[in-house]
Amino acid sequence: MVSGFEHLTLATLLLIIVAGFAAGWIDAVVGGGGLIQLPVMLMIPGITPVQALATNKMGSIFGTATSSVTYYRRVKPDMRTALPMAAVALLGSVGGAVVAATLPGSVFKPIIVVALVVVLAFTALKPNIGELTALRHSGRKHYVVAACIGGIIGFYDGLIGPGTGSFLVIAMVTLMGYAFLEASAKAKIVNLATNAGALMFFLPHGSLLWGVGLVLGGANMAGGYLGARTAVKQGSKFIRIVFLVVVAVLIVKLGIDVVNENILNS
């Protein structure tokens, strides 16, 4: 069992704690905390990309579990939708992680950037979207749509990952008709399942840095708890603003990745 502390300086450890807290807060509100957390993990001396991904997922699962419980207590999301959606998302995440082992995520990044630009424009141009819950589907169709969202985004999380929570939120707002607050509450439960699915793949490979993962998890829990309470207190309008900011940052980050990869391959 590797702790990850072997070559870790105090400054890097403190940076991991700060990044874990900030990522937990952002994840609890709209998702996308991996944008902060994963790059910091890659700063650990001697760490491999697989170890960084696995330990990042370990830290994140603490935060998503905490924010899920907080949302459940305060928002009371409909678990008849959230739990089946989470189950399908877990399976999708395992499948995505398996594919990620053979197919580079860079293949999909340009498509993801385009999708995010469309999502950003759509949300910005429709200021009233997601203010109130007005379900678009009923009966069996409602659960089929939820399962499809869970499976597709779960697969994406296992394959690439950045912005999974944001994709879940906007999909539930636009395709299902939930308000941002209700969508965020359900997204945390589904995101918890996708993190668990990815960990199921990583655990047998011995890729986790357990010591760093537990420290990261503690910071993520604190951020997730505060983020969920802030989102519940401020409501859907606040979540929408944070969502727009996070998606804009995602576009810039993934866009830079695509450009750099094209330069390296040219």
Disulfide bonds with the S-S distance in Angstrom:
none
